[in-house]
């Protein structure tokens, strides 16, 4: 069995990030996804997407079918809970690649839907609500001591483990600048 290297937070996460970040390994993520799927296959796919794209919660809530392009997602807006989507500052707008693992999920979510429809919704088509999603997926047990923001760290960890340059990872995460 191959054991992943210990997680070292990238420079742009800030000096305390290594103490606070708890990314999933690829194997842990797949195990968690399988467990989440038992509660809600649709929401399990959403969580997997967050962990494989590094999207912030508000960014994921704002992605529309029109934002799906080729092998990536256009990330140019964010939507807070109970708020309409608003454009991201130009320095945070980006195209995030879709890992082969999640491309079929995105295509399945987009099939037969209008371009202006939200891509990530509940199984009933409603906008995502953080508290409701975590409750539905029994996050207290299935999150394995992590918080939702650790899914962003998971994306960074997996990209770095695949040999992606830190500057590229920073761009994909939409981090405006490196921490000092």
CNS distance restraints for C-alpha pairs under 8 A (distance, minus, plus):
assign (resid   4 and name CA) (resid  25 and name CA) 7.27 0.50 0.50
assign (resid   7 and name CA) (resid  18 and name CA) 7.54 0.50 0.50
assign (resid   7 and name CA) (resid  23 and name CA) 7.65 0.50 0.50
assign (resid   7 and name CA) (resid 157 and name CA) 6.97 0.50 0.50
assign (resid   8 and name CA) (resid  18 and name CA) 6.04 0.50 0.50
assign (resid   9 and name CA) (resid  13 and name CA) 6.31 0.50 0.50
assign (resid   9 and name CA) (resid  17 and name CA) 6.02 0.50 0.50
assign (resid   9 and name CA) (resid  18 and name CA) 4.93 0.50 0.50
assign (resid   9 and name CA) (resid  21 and name CA) 7.38 0.50 0.50
assign (resid   9 and name CA) (resid 153 and name CA) 7.95 0.50 0.50
assign (resid  10 and name CA) (resid  14 and name CA) 7.99 0.50 0.50
assign (resid  10 and name CA) (resid 166 and name CA) 7.29 0.50 0.50
assign (resid  11 and name CA) (resid  15 and name CA) 7.59 0.50 0.50
assign (resid  11 and name CA) (resid 178 and name CA) 6.47 0.50 0.50
assign (resid  11 and name CA) (resid 179 and name CA) 6.05 0.50 0.50
assign (resid  11 and name CA) (resid 180 and name CA) 7.82 0.50 0.50
assign (resid  12 and name CA) (resid 170 and name CA) 7.43 0.50 0.50
assign (resid  12 and name CA) (resid 175 and name CA) 7.47 0.50 0.50
assign (resid  12 and name CA) (resid 177 and name CA) 6.95 0.50 0.50
assign (resid  12 and name CA) (resid 178 and name CA) 4.30 0.50 0.50
assign (resid  12 and name CA) (resid 179 and name CA) 4.44 0.50 0.50
assign (resid  12 and name CA) (resid 180 and name CA) 7.77 0.50 0.50
assign (resid  13 and name CA) (resid  17 and name CA) 5.51 0.50 0.50
assign (resid  13 and name CA) (resid 178 and name CA) 7.87 0.50 0.50
assign (resid  13 and name CA) (resid 179 and name CA) 6.71 0.50 0.50
assign (resid  14 and name CA) (resid 179 and name CA) 5.65 0.50 0.50
assign (resid  14 and name CA) (resid 180 and name CA) 7.73 0.50 0.50
assign (resid  16 and name CA) (resid  20 and name CA) 6.52 0.50 0.50
assign (resid  17 and name CA) (resid  21 and name CA) 5.55 0.50 0.50
assign (resid  21 and name CA) (resid 150 and name CA) 5.91 0.50 0.50
assign (resid  21 and name CA) (resid 153 and name CA) 6.58 0.50 0.50
assign (resid  22 and name CA) (resid 146 and name CA) 6.17 0.50 0.50
assign (resid  22 and name CA) (resid 150 and name CA) 5.72 0.50 0.50
assign (resid  22 and name CA) (resid 153 and name CA) 7.24 0.50 0.50
assign (resid  22 and name CA) (resid 154 and name CA) 7.75 0.50 0.50
assign (resid  23 and name CA) (resid 146 and name CA) 7.78 0.50 0.50
assign (resid  23 and name CA) (resid 150 and name CA) 5.28 0.50 0.50
assign (resid  23 and name CA) (resid 151 and name CA) 6.41 0.50 0.50
assign (resid  23 and name CA) (resid 152 and name CA) 7.88 0.50 0.50
assign (resid  23 and name CA) (resid 153 and name CA) 5.27 0.50 0.50
assign (resid  23 and name CA) (resid 154 and name CA) 4.24 0.50 0.50
assign (resid  23 and name CA) (resid 157 and name CA) 6.86 0.50 0.50
assign (resid  24 and name CA) (resid  28 and name CA) 5.52 0.50 0.50
assign (resid  24 and name CA) (resid  29 and name CA) 5.44 0.50 0.50
assign (resid  24 and name CA) (resid 150 and name CA) 7.72 0.50 0.50
assign (resid  24 and name CA) (resid 151 and name CA) 7.41 0.50 0.50
assign (resid  24 and name CA) (resid 154 and name CA) 5.37 0.50 0.50
assign (resid  25 and name CA) (resid  29 and name CA) 6.00 0.50 0.50
assign (resid  25 and name CA) (resid 154 and name CA) 7.08 0.50 0.50
assign (resid  25 and name CA) (resid 157 and name CA) 7.84 0.50 0.50
assign (resid  25 and name CA) (resid 158 and name CA) 7.27 0.50 0.50
assign (resid  26 and name CA) (resid  30 and name CA) 6.35 0.50 0.50
assign (resid  26 and name CA) (resid 158 and name CA) 7.04 0.50 0.50
assign (resid  27 and name CA) (resid  31 and name CA) 6.29 0.50 0.50
assign (resid  28 and name CA) (resid  32 and name CA) 6.08 0.50 0.50
assign (resid  29 and name CA) (resid  33 and name CA) 6.00 0.50 0.50
assign (resid  29 and name CA) (resid  48 and name CA) 7.52 0.50 0.50
assign (resid  29 and name CA) (resid  51 and name CA) 7.96 0.50 0.50
assign (resid  30 and name CA) (resid  34 and name CA) 6.18 0.50 0.50
assign (resid  31 and name CA) (resid  35 and name CA) 6.35 0.50 0.50
assign (resid  32 and name CA) (resid  36 and name CA) 6.04 0.50 0.50
assign (resid  32 and name CA) (resid 142 and name CA) 6.36 0.50 0.50
assign (resid  32 and name CA) (resid 143 and name CA) 7.32 0.50 0.50
assign (resid  33 and name CA) (resid  37 and name CA) 5.95 0.50 0.50
assign (resid  33 and name CA) (resid  44 and name CA) 5.60 0.50 0.50
assign (resid  33 and name CA) (resid  45 and name CA) 7.40 0.50 0.50
assign (resid  33 and name CA) (resid  47 and name CA) 7.59 0.50 0.50
assign (resid  33 and name CA) (resid  48 and name CA) 6.53 0.50 0.50
assign (resid  34 and name CA) (resid  38 and name CA) 6.73 0.50 0.50
assign (resid  34 and name CA) (resid  44 and name CA) 7.74 0.50 0.50
assign (resid  35 and name CA) (resid  39 and name CA) 7.28 0.50 0.50
assign (resid  35 and name CA) (resid 142 and name CA) 6.94 0.50 0.50
assign (resid  36 and name CA) (resid  40 and name CA) 6.18 0.50 0.50
assign (resid  36 and name CA) (resid  41 and name CA) 6.93 0.50 0.50
assign (resid  36 and name CA) (resid  43 and name CA) 7.46 0.50 0.50
assign (resid  36 and name CA) (resid  44 and name CA) 4.98 0.50 0.50
assign (resid  36 and name CA) (resid 137 and name CA) 5.59 0.50 0.50
assign (resid  36 and name CA) (resid 138 and name CA) 8.00 0.50 0.50
assign (resid  36 and name CA) (resid 142 and name CA) 7.06 0.50 0.50
assign (resid  37 and name CA) (resid  41 and name CA) 4.12 0.50 0.50
assign (resid  37 and name CA) (resid  42 and name CA) 7.47 0.50 0.50
assign (resid  37 and name CA) (resid  43 and name CA) 7.49 0.50 0.50
assign (resid  37 and name CA) (resid  44 and name CA) 5.10 0.50 0.50
assign (resid  37 and name CA) (resid  45 and name CA) 7.76 0.50 0.50
assign (resid  39 and name CA) (resid 136 and name CA) 6.73 0.50 0.50
assign (resid  39 and name CA) (resid 137 and name CA) 5.72 0.50 0.50
assign (resid  39 and name CA) (resid 138 and name CA) 7.95 0.50 0.50
assign (resid  40 and name CA) (resid  44 and name CA) 5.99 0.50 0.50
assign (resid  40 and name CA) (resid 136 and name CA) 7.36 0.50 0.50
assign (resid  40 and name CA) (resid 137 and name CA) 6.86 0.50 0.50
assign (resid  41 and name CA) (resid  45 and name CA) 6.27 0.50 0.50
assign (resid  42 and name CA) (resid  46 and name CA) 6.48 0.50 0.50
assign (resid  42 and name CA) (resid 122 and name CA) 6.73 0.50 0.50
assign (resid  42 and name CA) (resid 123 and name CA) 5.89 0.50 0.50
assign (resid  43 and name CA) (resid  47 and name CA) 6.26 0.50 0.50
assign (resid  43 and name CA) (resid 121 and name CA) 7.98 0.50 0.50
assign (resid  43 and name CA) (resid 122 and name CA) 6.63 0.50 0.50
assign (resid  43 and name CA) (resid 123 and name CA) 7.63 0.50 0.50
assign (resid  43 and name CA) (resid 133 and name CA) 7.05 0.50 0.50
assign (resid  43 and name CA) (resid 137 and name CA) 7.58 0.50 0.50
assign (resid  44 and name CA) (resid  48 and name CA) 6.20 0.50 0.50
assign (resid  44 and name CA) (resid 137 and name CA) 7.73 0.50 0.50
assign (resid  45 and name CA) (resid  49 and name CA) 6.08 0.50 0.50
assign (resid  45 and name CA) (resid 105 and name CA) 7.01 0.50 0.50
assign (resid  46 and name CA) (resid  50 and name CA) 6.30 0.50 0.50
assign (resid  46 and name CA) (resid 120 and name CA) 6.46 0.50 0.50
assign (resid  47 and name CA) (resid  51 and name CA) 6.27 0.50 0.50
assign (resid  47 and name CA) (resid 151 and name CA) 7.76 0.50 0.50
assign (resid  48 and name CA) (resid  52 and name CA) 6.12 0.50 0.50
assign (resid  48 and name CA) (resid 102 and name CA) 7.63 0.50 0.50
assign (resid  49 and name CA) (resid  53 and name CA) 5.83 0.50 0.50
assign (resid  49 and name CA) (resid  54 and name CA) 8.00 0.50 0.50
assign (resid  49 and name CA) (resid 102 and name CA) 6.53 0.50 0.50
assign (resid  50 and name CA) (resid  54 and name CA) 5.45 0.50 0.50
assign (resid  50 and name CA) (resid  55 and name CA) 5.47 0.50 0.50
assign (resid  50 and name CA) (resid  56 and name CA) 7.48 0.50 0.50
assign (resid  50 and name CA) (resid  57 and name CA) 7.85 0.50 0.50
assign (resid  50 and name CA) (resid  60 and name CA) 7.45 0.50 0.50
assign (resid  50 and name CA) (resid 151 and name CA) 5.97 0.50 0.50
assign (resid  50 and name CA) (resid 152 and name CA) 6.74 0.50 0.50
assign (resid  50 and name CA) (resid 155 and name CA) 7.75 0.50 0.50
assign (resid  51 and name CA) (resid  55 and name CA) 7.83 0.50 0.50
assign (resid  51 and name CA) (resid 151 and name CA) 4.36 0.50 0.50
assign (resid  51 and name CA) (resid 152 and name CA) 5.86 0.50 0.50
assign (resid  51 and name CA) (resid 153 and name CA) 7.77 0.50 0.50
assign (resid  51 and name CA) (resid 154 and name CA) 5.54 0.50 0.50
assign (resid  51 and name CA) (resid 155 and name CA) 5.10 0.50 0.50
assign (resid  52 and name CA) (resid  98 and name CA) 7.35 0.50 0.50
assign (resid  52 and name CA) (resid  99 and name CA) 6.72 0.50 0.50
assign (resid  52 and name CA) (resid 102 and name CA) 7.43 0.50 0.50
assign (resid  52 and name CA) (resid 151 and name CA) 7.89 0.50 0.50
assign (resid  52 and name CA) (resid 154 and name CA) 7.34 0.50 0.50
assign (resid  52 and name CA) (resid 155 and name CA) 4.97 0.50 0.50
assign (resid  52 and name CA) (resid 158 and name CA) 7.91 0.50 0.50
assign (resid  53 and name CA) (resid  96 and name CA) 6.38 0.50 0.50
assign (resid  53 and name CA) (resid  97 and name CA) 7.01 0.50 0.50
assign (resid  53 and name CA) (resid  98 and name CA) 6.65 0.50 0.50
assign (resid  53 and name CA) (resid  99 and name CA) 7.87 0.50 0.50
assign (resid  53 and name CA) (resid 152 and name CA) 7.48 0.50 0.50
assign (resid  53 and name CA) (resid 155 and name CA) 5.93 0.50 0.50
assign (resid  53 and name CA) (resid 172 and name CA) 7.98 0.50 0.50
assign (resid  53 and name CA) (resid 173 and name CA) 7.84 0.50 0.50
assign (resid  54 and name CA) (resid 151 and name CA) 6.63 0.50 0.50
assign (resid  54 and name CA) (resid 152 and name CA) 4.12 0.50 0.50
assign (resid  54 and name CA) (resid 153 and name CA) 7.15 0.50 0.50
assign (resid  54 and name CA) (resid 154 and name CA) 7.46 0.50 0.50
assign (resid  54 and name CA) (resid 155 and name CA) 5.02 0.50 0.50
assign (resid  54 and name CA) (resid 156 and name CA) 6.98 0.50 0.50
assign (resid  54 and name CA) (resid 172 and name CA) 7.59 0.50 0.50
assign (resid  54 and name CA) (resid 173 and name CA) 5.66 0.50 0.50
assign (resid  55 and name CA) (resid  59 and name CA) 5.92 0.50 0.50
assign (resid  55 and name CA) (resid  60 and name CA) 5.93 0.50 0.50
assign (resid  55 and name CA) (resid 152 and name CA) 6.44 0.50 0.50
assign (resid  55 and name CA) (resid 173 and name CA) 6.87 0.50 0.50
assign (resid  56 and name CA) (resid  60 and name CA) 6.27 0.50 0.50
assign (resid  56 and name CA) (resid 149 and name CA) 7.52 0.50 0.50
assign (resid  56 and name CA) (resid 152 and name CA) 7.00 0.50 0.50
assign (resid  57 and name CA) (resid  61 and name CA) 6.30 0.50 0.50
assign (resid  57 and name CA) (resid 130 and name CA) 7.92 0.50 0.50
assign (resid  58 and name CA) (resid  62 and name CA) 6.46 0.50 0.50
assign (resid  58 and name CA) (resid  78 and name CA) 4.82 0.50 0.50
assign (resid  58 and name CA) (resid  79 and name CA) 4.74 0.50 0.50
assign (resid  58 and name CA) (resid  80 and name CA) 5.20 0.50 0.50
assign (resid  58 and name CA) (resid  81 and name CA) 7.58 0.50 0.50
assign (resid  59 and name CA) (resid  63 and name CA) 6.46 0.50 0.50
assign (resid  59 and name CA) (resid  75 and name CA) 6.82 0.50 0.50
assign (resid  59 and name CA) (resid  76 and name CA) 7.89 0.50 0.50
assign (resid  59 and name CA) (resid  77 and name CA) 6.09 0.50 0.50
assign (resid  59 and name CA) (resid  78 and name CA) 4.24 0.50 0.50
assign (resid  59 and name CA) (resid  79 and name CA) 6.36 0.50 0.50
assign (resid  60 and name CA) (resid  78 and name CA) 7.39 0.50 0.50
assign (resid  60 and name CA) (resid 120 and name CA) 6.78 0.50 0.50
assign (resid  61 and name CA) (resid  78 and name CA) 6.86 0.50 0.50
assign (resid  61 and name CA) (resid  79 and name CA) 5.80 0.50 0.50
assign (resid  61 and name CA) (resid  80 and name CA) 7.66 0.50 0.50
assign (resid  61 and name CA) (resid 118 and name CA) 7.38 0.50 0.50
assign (resid  61 and name CA) (resid 120 and name CA) 6.46 0.50 0.50
assign (resid  61 and name CA) (resid 121 and name CA) 7.74 0.50 0.50
assign (resid  61 and name CA) (resid 127 and name CA) 6.86 0.50 0.50
assign (resid  61 and name CA) (resid 128 and name CA) 6.29 0.50 0.50
assign (resid  62 and name CA) (resid  77 and name CA) 6.10 0.50 0.50
assign (resid  62 and name CA) (resid  78 and name CA) 5.17 0.50 0.50
assign (resid  62 and name CA) (resid  79 and name CA) 5.25 0.50 0.50
assign (resid  62 and name CA) (resid  85 and name CA) 5.85 0.50 0.50
assign (resid  62 and name CA) (resid 118 and name CA) 6.58 0.50 0.50
assign (resid  63 and name CA) (resid  67 and name CA) 6.18 0.50 0.50
assign (resid  63 and name CA) (resid  74 and name CA) 7.80 0.50 0.50
assign (resid  63 and name CA) (resid  75 and name CA) 6.93 0.50 0.50
assign (resid  63 and name CA) (resid  77 and name CA) 7.45 0.50 0.50
assign (resid  63 and name CA) (resid  78 and name CA) 7.93 0.50 0.50
assign (resid  63 and name CA) (resid 118 and name CA) 5.82 0.50 0.50
assign (resid  63 and name CA) (resid 119 and name CA) 5.73 0.50 0.50
assign (resid  63 and name CA) (resid 120 and name CA) 7.01 0.50 0.50
assign (resid  64 and name CA) (resid  68 and name CA) 7.42 0.50 0.50
assign (resid  64 and name CA) (resid 115 and name CA) 6.60 0.50 0.50
assign (resid  64 and name CA) (resid 116 and name CA) 5.71 0.50 0.50
assign (resid  64 and name CA) (resid 117 and name CA) 5.36 0.50 0.50
assign (resid  64 and name CA) (resid 118 and name CA) 4.20 0.50 0.50
assign (resid  64 and name CA) (resid 119 and name CA) 4.80 0.50 0.50
assign (resid  64 and name CA) (resid 120 and name CA) 7.80 0.50 0.50
assign (resid  65 and name CA) (resid 110 and name CA) 5.62 0.50 0.50
assign (resid  65 and name CA) (resid 113 and name CA) 7.14 0.50 0.50
assign (resid  65 and name CA) (resid 114 and name CA) 6.84 0.50 0.50
assign (resid  65 and name CA) (resid 115 and name CA) 4.76 0.50 0.50
assign (resid  65 and name CA) (resid 116 and name CA) 6.22 0.50 0.50
assign (resid  65 and name CA) (resid 117 and name CA) 5.85 0.50 0.50
assign (resid  65 and name CA) (resid 118 and name CA) 6.17 0.50 0.50
assign (resid  65 and name CA) (resid 119 and name CA) 5.17 0.50 0.50
assign (resid  66 and name CA) (resid 115 and name CA) 4.50 0.50 0.50
assign (resid  66 and name CA) (resid 116 and name CA) 6.30 0.50 0.50
assign (resid  67 and name CA) (resid  73 and name CA) 5.57 0.50 0.50
assign (resid  67 and name CA) (resid  74 and name CA) 4.85 0.50 0.50
assign (resid  67 and name CA) (resid  75 and name CA) 7.22 0.50 0.50
assign (resid  68 and name CA) (resid  72 and name CA) 6.36 0.50 0.50
assign (resid  68 and name CA) (resid  73 and name CA) 4.87 0.50 0.50
assign (resid  68 and name CA) (resid  74 and name CA) 6.51 0.50 0.50
assign (resid  68 and name CA) (resid 106 and name CA) 7.77 0.50 0.50
assign (resid  68 and name CA) (resid 110 and name CA) 8.00 0.50 0.50
assign (resid  69 and name CA) (resid  73 and name CA) 5.91 0.50 0.50
assign (resid  69 and name CA) (resid  74 and name CA) 7.17 0.50 0.50
assign (resid  71 and name CA) (resid  97 and name CA) 5.89 0.50 0.50
assign (resid  71 and name CA) (resid  98 and name CA) 5.43 0.50 0.50
assign (resid  71 and name CA) (resid  99 and name CA) 7.91 0.50 0.50
assign (resid  71 and name CA) (resid 103 and name CA) 7.08 0.50 0.50
assign (resid  72 and name CA) (resid  95 and name CA) 6.12 0.50 0.50
assign (resid  72 and name CA) (resid  96 and name CA) 5.25 0.50 0.50
assign (resid  72 and name CA) (resid  97 and name CA) 4.11 0.50 0.50
assign (resid  72 and name CA) (resid  98 and name CA) 4.93 0.50 0.50
assign (resid  73 and name CA) (resid  95 and name CA) 5.45 0.50 0.50
assign (resid  73 and name CA) (resid  96 and name CA) 5.19 0.50 0.50
assign (resid  73 and name CA) (resid  97 and name CA) 6.44 0.50 0.50
assign (resid  73 and name CA) (resid  98 and name CA) 7.04 0.50 0.50
assign (resid  74 and name CA) (resid  93 and name CA) 7.74 0.50 0.50
assign (resid  74 and name CA) (resid  94 and name CA) 6.09 0.50 0.50
assign (resid  74 and name CA) (resid  95 and name CA) 4.55 0.50 0.50
assign (resid  74 and name CA) (resid  96 and name CA) 6.54 0.50 0.50
assign (resid  75 and name CA) (resid  93 and name CA) 5.53 0.50 0.50
assign (resid  75 and name CA) (resid  94 and name CA) 5.30 0.50 0.50
assign (resid  75 and name CA) (resid  95 and name CA) 5.87 0.50 0.50
assign (resid  75 and name CA) (resid  96 and name CA) 7.09 0.50 0.50
assign (resid  76 and name CA) (resid  87 and name CA) 5.86 0.50 0.50
assign (resid  76 and name CA) (resid  88 and name CA) 5.29 0.50 0.50
assign (resid  76 and name CA) (resid  89 and name CA) 7.95 0.50 0.50
assign (resid  76 and name CA) (resid  90 and name CA) 7.91 0.50 0.50
assign (resid  76 and name CA) (resid  92 and name CA) 7.39 0.50 0.50
assign (resid  76 and name CA) (resid  93 and name CA) 4.45 0.50 0.50
assign (resid  76 and name CA) (resid  94 and name CA) 6.48 0.50 0.50
assign (resid  77 and name CA) (resid  85 and name CA) 6.16 0.50 0.50
assign (resid  77 and name CA) (resid  86 and name CA) 5.34 0.50 0.50
assign (resid  77 and name CA) (resid  87 and name CA) 4.17 0.50 0.50
assign (resid  77 and name CA) (resid  88 and name CA) 4.74 0.50 0.50
assign (resid  77 and name CA) (resid  93 and name CA) 7.41 0.50 0.50
assign (resid  78 and name CA) (resid  85 and name CA) 5.25 0.50 0.50
assign (resid  78 and name CA) (resid  86 and name CA) 5.57 0.50 0.50
assign (resid  78 and name CA) (resid  87 and name CA) 6.49 0.50 0.50
assign (resid  78 and name CA) (resid  88 and name CA) 6.45 0.50 0.50
assign (resid  79 and name CA) (resid  83 and name CA) 5.83 0.50 0.50
assign (resid  79 and name CA) (resid  84 and name CA) 5.63 0.50 0.50
assign (resid  79 and name CA) (resid  85 and name CA) 4.14 0.50 0.50
assign (resid  79 and name CA) (resid  86 and name CA) 6.33 0.50 0.50
assign (resid  80 and name CA) (resid  84 and name CA) 7.23 0.50 0.50
assign (resid  80 and name CA) (resid  85 and name CA) 7.34 0.50 0.50
assign (resid  81 and name CA) (resid 129 and name CA) 6.58 0.50 0.50
assign (resid  81 and name CA) (resid 130 and name CA) 7.82 0.50 0.50
assign (resid  88 and name CA) (resid  92 and name CA) 6.06 0.50 0.50
assign (resid  88 and name CA) (resid  93 and name CA) 5.88 0.50 0.50
assign (resid  89 and name CA) (resid  93 and name CA) 6.49 0.50 0.50
assign (resid  91 and name CA) (resid 174 and name CA) 7.39 0.50 0.50
assign (resid  91 and name CA) (resid 176 and name CA) 5.79 0.50 0.50
assign (resid  92 and name CA) (resid 174 and name CA) 4.66 0.50 0.50
assign (resid  92 and name CA) (resid 175 and name CA) 6.58 0.50 0.50
assign (resid  92 and name CA) (resid 176 and name CA) 6.13 0.50 0.50
assign (resid  93 and name CA) (resid 174 and name CA) 6.72 0.50 0.50
assign (resid  94 and name CA) (resid 171 and name CA) 7.39 0.50 0.50
assign (resid  94 and name CA) (resid 172 and name CA) 6.74 0.50 0.50
assign (resid  94 and name CA) (resid 174 and name CA) 6.65 0.50 0.50
assign (resid  95 and name CA) (resid 172 and name CA) 6.93 0.50 0.50
assign (resid  96 and name CA) (resid 172 and name CA) 5.37 0.50 0.50
assign (resid  96 and name CA) (resid 173 and name CA) 7.77 0.50 0.50
assign (resid  97 and name CA) (resid 172 and name CA) 7.71 0.50 0.50
assign (resid  98 and name CA) (resid 102 and name CA) 6.25 0.50 0.50
assign (resid  98 and name CA) (resid 103 and name CA) 5.78 0.50 0.50
assign (resid  99 and name CA) (resid 103 and name CA) 6.34 0.50 0.50
assign (resid 100 and name CA) (resid 104 and name CA) 7.65 0.50 0.50
assign (resid 102 and name CA) (resid 106 and name CA) 6.40 0.50 0.50
assign (resid 103 and name CA) (resid 107 and name CA) 6.24 0.50 0.50
assign (resid 104 and name CA) (resid 108 and name CA) 6.03 0.50 0.50
assign (resid 105 and name CA) (resid 109 and name CA) 6.20 0.50 0.50
assign (resid 106 and name CA) (resid 110 and name CA) 6.20 0.50 0.50
assign (resid 106 and name CA) (resid 119 and name CA) 7.94 0.50 0.50
assign (resid 107 and name CA) (resid 111 and name CA) 6.18 0.50 0.50
assign (resid 109 and name CA) (resid 119 and name CA) 6.35 0.50 0.50
assign (resid 109 and name CA) (resid 120 and name CA) 7.61 0.50 0.50
assign (resid 110 and name CA) (resid 119 and name CA) 6.44 0.50 0.50
assign (resid 113 and name CA) (resid 117 and name CA) 6.67 0.50 0.50
assign (resid 118 and name CA) (resid 127 and name CA) 7.54 0.50 0.50
assign (resid 120 and name CA) (resid 127 and name CA) 7.44 0.50 0.50
assign (resid 120 and name CA) (resid 128 and name CA) 7.23 0.50 0.50
assign (resid 121 and name CA) (resid 125 and name CA) 5.09 0.50 0.50
assign (resid 121 and name CA) (resid 126 and name CA) 5.36 0.50 0.50
assign (resid 121 and name CA) (resid 127 and name CA) 4.97 0.50 0.50
assign (resid 121 and name CA) (resid 128 and name CA) 5.38 0.50 0.50
assign (resid 122 and name CA) (resid 126 and name CA) 5.24 0.50 0.50
assign (resid 122 and name CA) (resid 127 and name CA) 6.45 0.50 0.50
assign (resid 122 and name CA) (resid 128 and name CA) 6.04 0.50 0.50
assign (resid 128 and name CA) (resid 132 and name CA) 7.82 0.50 0.50
assign (resid 128 and name CA) (resid 133 and name CA) 6.98 0.50 0.50
assign (resid 129 and name CA) (resid 133 and name CA) 6.04 0.50 0.50
assign (resid 130 and name CA) (resid 134 and name CA) 6.20 0.50 0.50
assign (resid 131 and name CA) (resid 135 and name CA) 6.08 0.50 0.50
assign (resid 132 and name CA) (resid 136 and name CA) 6.00 0.50 0.50
assign (resid 133 and name CA) (resid 137 and name CA) 6.16 0.50 0.50
assign (resid 134 and name CA) (resid 138 and name CA) 6.04 0.50 0.50
assign (resid 134 and name CA) (resid 139 and name CA) 5.05 0.50 0.50
assign (resid 134 and name CA) (resid 140 and name CA) 7.93 0.50 0.50
assign (resid 135 and name CA) (resid 139 and name CA) 6.30 0.50 0.50
assign (resid 137 and name CA) (resid 142 and name CA) 7.14 0.50 0.50
assign (resid 138 and name CA) (resid 142 and name CA) 5.96 0.50 0.50
assign (resid 138 and name CA) (resid 143 and name CA) 7.85 0.50 0.50
assign (resid 139 and name CA) (resid 143 and name CA) 4.70 0.50 0.50
assign (resid 139 and name CA) (resid 144 and name CA) 7.78 0.50 0.50
assign (resid 140 and name CA) (resid 144 and name CA) 7.22 0.50 0.50
assign (resid 140 and name CA) (resid 145 and name CA) 7.20 0.50 0.50
assign (resid 141 and name CA) (resid 145 and name CA) 7.69 0.50 0.50
assign (resid 143 and name CA) (resid 147 and name CA) 6.97 0.50 0.50
assign (resid 146 and name CA) (resid 150 and name CA) 6.22 0.50 0.50
assign (resid 147 and name CA) (resid 151 and name CA) 7.76 0.50 0.50
assign (resid 149 and name CA) (resid 153 and name CA) 7.05 0.50 0.50
assign (resid 150 and name CA) (resid 154 and name CA) 6.07 0.50 0.50
assign (resid 151 and name CA) (resid 155 and name CA) 6.44 0.50 0.50
assign (resid 152 and name CA) (resid 156 and name CA) 6.52 0.50 0.50
assign (resid 152 and name CA) (resid 173 and name CA) 7.68 0.50 0.50
assign (resid 153 and name CA) (resid 157 and name CA) 5.98 0.50 0.50
assign (resid 154 and name CA) (resid 158 and name CA) 6.06 0.50 0.50
assign (resid 155 and name CA) (resid 159 and name CA) 6.10 0.50 0.50
assign (resid 156 and name CA) (resid 160 and name CA) 6.05 0.50 0.50
assign (resid 156 and name CA) (resid 169 and name CA) 6.28 0.50 0.50
assign (resid 156 and name CA) (resid 173 and name CA) 7.63 0.50 0.50
assign (resid 157 and name CA) (resid 161 and name CA) 6.09 0.50 0.50
assign (resid 158 and name CA) (resid 162 and name CA) 6.24 0.50 0.50
assign (resid 159 and name CA) (resid 163 and name CA) 6.56 0.50 0.50
assign (resid 159 and name CA) (resid 164 and name CA) 5.49 0.50 0.50
assign (resid 159 and name CA) (resid 169 and name CA) 6.82 0.50 0.50
assign (resid 160 and name CA) (resid 164 and name CA) 5.10 0.50 0.50
assign (resid 160 and name CA) (resid 165 and name CA) 6.79 0.50 0.50
assign (resid 160 and name CA) (resid 166 and name CA) 6.81 0.50 0.50
assign (resid 160 and name CA) (resid 169 and name CA) 7.34 0.50 0.50
assign (resid 164 and name CA) (resid 168 and name CA) 6.66 0.50 0.50
assign (resid 164 and name CA) (resid 169 and name CA) 6.62 0.50 0.50
assign (resid 165 and name CA) (resid 169 and name CA) 6.36 0.50 0.50
assign (resid 166 and name CA) (resid 170 and name CA) 6.11 0.50 0.50
assign (resid 167 and name CA) (resid 171 and name CA) 6.34 0.50 0.50
assign (resid 168 and name CA) (resid 172 and name CA) 6.18 0.50 0.50
assign (resid 169 and name CA) (resid 173 and name CA) 6.13 0.50 0.50
assign (resid 170 and name CA) (resid 174 and name CA) 6.28 0.50 0.50
assign (resid 170 and name CA) (resid 175 and name CA) 5.44 0.50 0.50
assign (resid 170 and name CA) (resid 176 and name CA) 7.93 0.50 0.50
assign (resid 170 and name CA) (resid 178 and name CA) 7.96 0.50 0.50
assign (resid 171 and name CA) (resid 175 and name CA) 6.14 0.50 0.50
assign (resid 171 and name CA) (resid 176 and name CA) 7.69 0.50 0.50
